[in-house]
Amino acid sequence: MSTKSLPFNKEKIEEIVKEYPTPFHIYDEKGIRENARKLLKTFSWAPGFTEYFAVKANPNPYILKLFAQEGVGGDCSSYPELELSRRAGITGEKIMFTSNDTPYQEYQAARELDAIINLDDITHISYLEHHAGLPEIVCFRYNPGPLRQGNEIIGNPREAKYGFTRDQLFEGYKILRDKGVKRFGLHAMVASNELNGKYFVETAEMLYELVVEISQQLGIRFEFVNIGGGVGIPYRPEQKPVDLEAVSKGIKEAYERIIVAADLAPLKLYMECGRMMTGPYGFLVSRVLHEKKIYKDYVGLDATMANLMRPGLYGAYHHITVLGKENAPAEHLYDVTGSLCENNDKFAIDRKLPETKPGDLVVIHDTGAHGHAMGFNYNGKLRSAELLLREDGSVKQIRRAETLDDYFATLDFEGLSSF
Ligand SMILES: *Cc1c(COP(=O)(O)O)cnc(C)c1O
């Protein structure tokens, strides 16, 4: 069984909370940079290998800029995400625009940035052409439907709203070819939080085979395949991270066997992971407000599901460390809750922890992706700050906490008196 480590200790957090009150998310810059470098190195054999960070996982401009510095691009699916990327210095073909049910204004914005547009549906070819003009390079998202098994979070591809059917791919690329488009990409994303590396090798294989078939049938030349995101992380201490070395090796073998053999090399390899890029390097720090003993024992935090929705939404496991009690025996059974008037506002149910008291500082692990980003304001809960633990040990606030004025900003109290 592996253990979950922290890039800081209790003393460091006690120093930080003097300036930034709990709750907050804190991200480990060193961890994020080292992981990104390792990923790029692992796939350095692949022509033009690019990781497009899924902006939705952690839409903070400092995180995006840090990635831009490491050579990582941005995978966007909305206008605000495009704008965030632009402001963080990610532009042009370092942006992949993978959206669905897309408003045309967003296609126009993506075109203005010269982003790579990944179409979700065959009807979007004429929609894009009509509203924004066809770009020089176009990618389609493939949904293999019954030809492929999905996994728990993303579901069975046949039930997924995304992408083109197999037949539509052939039809769609033919339309593009006949309209004079010269550069082509093919994308699929059929897994989420998947810890089995074989899955990604199979996705690459599936796309490589399709590239061969479509190229031969239509006489077009593909520039890249994008195997999507969905690489899982070990939320539980007993889980192991995906062996990316093995994934890389498996994909390389498929590339040589399928693409090189069909004389279609070079074909670039793209990926658009969110979770594995920032997830393990983020931590929600919160203080215990209350201890409650009724039919069960509860520990009530000053954070809520509004700061981290995954446990309440999917029953997802997030590891919890009580600072300063790392080595105490975990022999008390608690539900760890927030204060929302919703009984699913629980960070953990029946979790064994050391005896925990009001005032204790608690760290919830692996909140760097789909954590703060999924936050909301229900029950008047204000969104927390985000901090970056720099490589030199200093702390930079990269998003301040919301205030009551932020929460009320869209309301018109002046109008009340004459109402
Ligand atoms: C959510 C999403 C990603 C990132 O998924 P992770 O599980 O965070 O890696 C990538 N691409 C698309 C199209 C997505 O919707």
The ligand as a MOL file (V3000), in Angstrom:
LIG
                    3D

  0  0  0     0  0            999 V3000
M  V30 BEGIN CTAB
M  V30 COUNTS 15 15 0 0 0
M  V30 BEGIN ATOM
M  V30 1 C -12.9720 16.6360 -19.6270 0
M  V30 2 C -12.2840 16.4920 -20.9150 0
M  V30 3 C -10.8930 16.3090 -20.9570 0
M  V30 4 C -10.0580 16.1390 -19.7230 0
M  V30 5 O -10.4370 15.0350 -18.9900 0
M  V30 6 P -9.5300 14.5530 -17.7370 0
M  V30 7 O -10.3120 13.4100 -17.2110 0
M  V30 8 O -9.4870 15.7120 -16.8130 0
M  V30 9 O -8.2110 14.1990 -18.2790 0
M  V30 10 C -10.2950 16.2520 -22.1840 0
M  V30 11 N -11.0010 16.3650 -23.3240 0
M  V30 12 C -12.3430 16.5490 -23.3230 0
M  V30 13 C -13.0500 16.6720 -24.6140 0
M  V30 14 C -13.0240 16.6190 -22.1240 0
M  V30 15 O -14.3490 16.7960 -22.1260 0
M  V30 END ATOM
M  V30 BEGIN BOND
M  V30 1 1 1 2
M  V30 2 1 2 3
M  V30 3 2 2 14
M  V30 4 1 3 4
M  V30 5 2 3 10
M  V30 6 1 4 5
M  V30 7 1 5 6
M  V30 8 2 6 7
M  V30 9 1 6 8
M  V30 10 1 6 9
M  V30 11 1 10 11
M  V30 12 2 11 12
M  V30 13 1 12 13
M  V30 14 1 12 14
M  V30 15 1 14 15
M  V30 END BOND
M  V30 END CTAB
M  END
